[in-house]
Amino acid sequence: METTRQATDQDRTARQRRRELLEAADRVVLRDGPGASMNAIAAEAGITKPILYRHFGDKGGLYRALAKRHTDALLDSLRAALDAPAERRQRVAATLDTYLAAIEARPQVYRFLMHPAENAATTAQAATAQADQADQAPQPEAGFDIGRHSAPVLRRLGEELAQVIGERVDLGPDGARRARVWGHGIVGMMHAAGDWWLGERPCSRAELVEDLTDLLWGRLSSVADRDGSPGF
């Protein structure tokens, strides 16, 4: 019994420490965006880099933990928008606005999650310059493979939305397949349009939401809700 209690306490302590490290990483990401380094995160957390590696393995492991943390929060917000007591078009617009508001509020976090590779060349150049001055071989911190690391975030969002659509909308005998097409298609559209908008700001968020809602509304305006579902 005592051994079990000790193991439980150790697990609880480890989870708490992991949360603290992720919060420190978040602070660095908010400041540095895709340029956030393991050295800077370790310094923010008040630990050494090897201890940070012990918790996450490498920068990719830390990235995946941060991606899950922020994707979970975003999905909670999107579900709340989809469950709001409103007409379907208003819920569609609210869901789009929720996503865009999230990336607008924390653009550095968004860029860290979706454009992690953009800092790799800069990091390597800086490390090479420092090594040249010290007359030693450069050891740059590795950048991300954007497809390997950020694509799973979009796939998860697409699958989550597909599940909601499949549960709430009657898409006919081939509805499961079509729900996945719609889910991934809508997420792809939100991501691509949001990425472009965040970089160029060609219009207000409200204008972008209205235009994207118009684009989606054609088929969504006519499809029936599933019997007994809360509707979409």
Secondary structure as GFF3:
##gff-version 3
##sequence-region A 1 232
A	DSSP	alpha_helix	2	32	.	.	.	ID=ss1
A	DSSP	three_ten_helix	33	35	.	.	.	ID=ss2
A	DSSP	alpha_helix	38	45	.	.	.	ID=ss3
A	DSSP	alpha_helix	49	56	.	.	.	ID=ss4
A	DSSP	alpha_helix	59	82	.	.	.	ID=ss5
A	DSSP	alpha_helix	88	105	.	.	.	ID=ss6
A	DSSP	alpha_helix	107	114	.	.	.	ID=ss7
A	DSSP	three_ten_helix	116	119	.	.	.	ID=ss8
A	DSSP	alpha_helix	120	134	.	.	.	ID=ss9
A	DSSP	alpha_helix	146	168	.	.	.	ID=ss10
A	DSSP	alpha_helix	175	200	.	.	.	ID=ss11
A	DSSP	alpha_helix	205	220	.	.	.	ID=ss12
###
